[in-house]
Amino acid sequence: MSRFFSKKYSGLEPYVPGEQPSDMSRYIKLNTNESPFPPSPKALAYAAQNTRPQNLYSDPESALLTKALADTYGVKPRMVLATNGSDEILNFAFMAFCDEDNPALFADITYGFYPVFAGLNAVPYELIPLREDFSLCVDDYFGKKGTVFIANPNAPTGMPLPVSEIRRLLEADRNRIVVVDEAYVDFGTESSVGLVKEFDNLLVCQTFSKSRSFAGGRLGYGIACEALIADLNTIKYSTNPYNVNSMTSALGIGILTDGEYTRANCRTIMENREFTVRGLEALGFRVLPSGANFIFASSDRIEGGEYYRSLKDRGILVRHFDKERISNWCRITIGTKESMQALLDTTRTLLEEKR
Amino acid sequence: MSRFFSKKYSGLEPYVPGEQPSDMSRYIKLNTNESPFPPSPKALAYAAQNTRPQNLYSDPESALLTKALADTYGVKPRMVLATNGSDEILNFAFMAFCDEDNPALFADITYGFYPVFAGLNAVPYELIPLREDFSLCVDDYFGKKGTVFIANPNAPTGMPLPVSEIRRLLEADRNRIVVVDEAYVDFGTESSVGLVKEFDNLLVCQTFSKSRSFAGGRLGYGIACEALIADLNTIKYSTNPYNVNSMTSALGIGILTDGEYTRANCRTIMENREFTVRGLEALGFRVLPSGANFIFASSDRIEGGEYYRSLKDRGILVRHFDKERISNWCRITIGTKESMQALLDTTRTLLEEKR
């Protein structure tokens, strides 16, 4: 820290992204929940023809992309805000809807960026523990003052919450915001987007990084009533008006035009997920029910940290969080069938070697 | 504003970007200081071959791009931070190096985003008036406590400050930061990058949006001593770790490998600038000395707002700021020779019609 760094950030602990090895070809990469498939060829062809000339600024309104998103979800364009990845829309939400009088409420086990955003914005927060089985019970949020952040499905557990529970939470207190972070929603979890017309206290955040194979392009978005999106736009135009670049915007539109490609990839990932779950359970692992493109697994036969390190030694990267309650677990991204077969084979070998 | 919007932003006035007309073909666009030339063909070819697969996250360290920038400027990679446009590095600087005890100091006439960043971050600021002739005198900053932001060349005036003056400002108080915003430096203004090894209180910000014809890609960067860049990285990893997308990163590297293309375009723009200045002066305009890819011009024969509106009616977009001291001026981006000829011809016609 330099002598110039503002005291207000002296306690800030930045987010630590998953490993991005420089020599990726050495690893089967199952650690950052990316899609194993490239973006749709039709999307690439669309972007090649429709990217705004690069010497001009990108459209600060991202009007074409915003309209395409609005059409996809059956809402008005003024109910959509596109951002530089979904971390940006989440940060905007912490900025706009939390402060000293309005703390953030989120689970003890969830996306690790929430406490960082709270720290960055000097927002107090309260951790609401998940139940013993890692399930989230919305009743635990009742009667508490603050803006609620729920990852659905949750990370790193993968466990989904039905929309009926989100509805119950929204109805319980219409005077506070609920942010539903649906980064992984397309892999079998119910989306709450359908509720934004009914609840003016709901913000749903999604991303192109997972089901749409576009983590490299950095494209996220929020969907909410017009008033909330207007607030978030006030933040955006005070932070980075041209936040989405022209190439990403065009490719994003292209991806939306080929929804069948995305849905087919999601079906494949869900099949591979079931294949992997069955394989790990056969090896004695406990695997939480997942509505995401990853699973959360643990075993009594190999400790979580050791499992992570042993897999890495053998060329497979998964993610281990050295954190209370989950240090014996690993989060495993679902990739191709071949990758998952390799994971199962390597796991079997590891367990045999430990005998 | 929704009932949920945090009180802390109730007075926030967002930045207003220059007009981006949806039907751009209707206008000669001289209002947002873009380059009239496309990015280097060699850069596009490089990016086509070297963009990381889109399904994977972009490199959070932007290591290859950072190294290419470091090599370009003869500094270490740890002295460089790439960002999503230079607005992002400027905002990070307001976050990291200003607070209640450490106000921001900047000119009354300068980049209009500085007061917005100050408002966003609850940072007090003091406006230091430019001299009567719009020149900036660094002595006016001596003895004042706070972090200094200087656009060099300044916007919207275009007036450059020699490095010897920046040096004098840095030496006068080594216990405060000076941020030199060099968005337009490549058009004949001296850069202060050479001072970063000598002064640990200097941050230089630059962009690919102007001389490098890549406004659509959103790529900016800061260069400073390692300790300051480390502070800014703490902010980045708490805000948006994957802030630069993979396509922009690859194209940025490609652009740096073809420096001669950039330099040739800058020479052309500077020639067109001299051509435009001579033409406007012949029509009785006053034009400030410019070290940028735009000029700031006024005339006693046509009021600034009227000149802007009349040009727009005739298909030429320039930028007018309805603001004290400069409401009689227009900022005119330097484009191709043909565009500037059209500006001069239209201006002559306007003046003749007013007789």
Interface residues (C-beta under 8 A of the other chain):
Chain A: M1 S2 R3 F4 F5 S6 K7 K8 Y9 L12 E13 P14 Y15 V16 P17 Q20 S22 M24 K29 T32 E34 S35 P36 F37 P38 P39 T51 R52 P53 Q54 N55 L56 Y57 S58 D59 P60 E61 A63 N84 G85 D87 E88 N91 M95 A96 F97 C98 D99 D101 N102 V116 F117 G119 L120 T147 N175 R176 I177 D200 N201 S209 S213 F214 A215 G216 G217 R218 C225 A227 L228 A230 D231 N233 T234 I235 K236 Y237 S238 T239 N240 P241 Y242 N243 V244 N245 S246 M247 T248 L251
Chain B: M1 S2 R3 F4 F5 S6 K7 K8 Y9 L12 E13 P14 Y15 V16 P17 Q20 S22 M24 K29 T32 E34 S35 P36 F37 P38 P39 T51 R52 P53 Q54 N55 L56 Y57 S58 D59 P60 E61 A63 N84 G85 D87 E88 N91 M95 A96 F97 C98 D99 D101 N102 V116 F117 G119 L120 T147 N175 R176 I177 D200 N201 S209 S213 F214 A215 G216 G217 R218 C225 A227 L228 A230 D231 N233 T234 I235 K236 Y237 S238 T239 N240 P241 Y242 N243 V244 N245 S246 M247 T248 L251
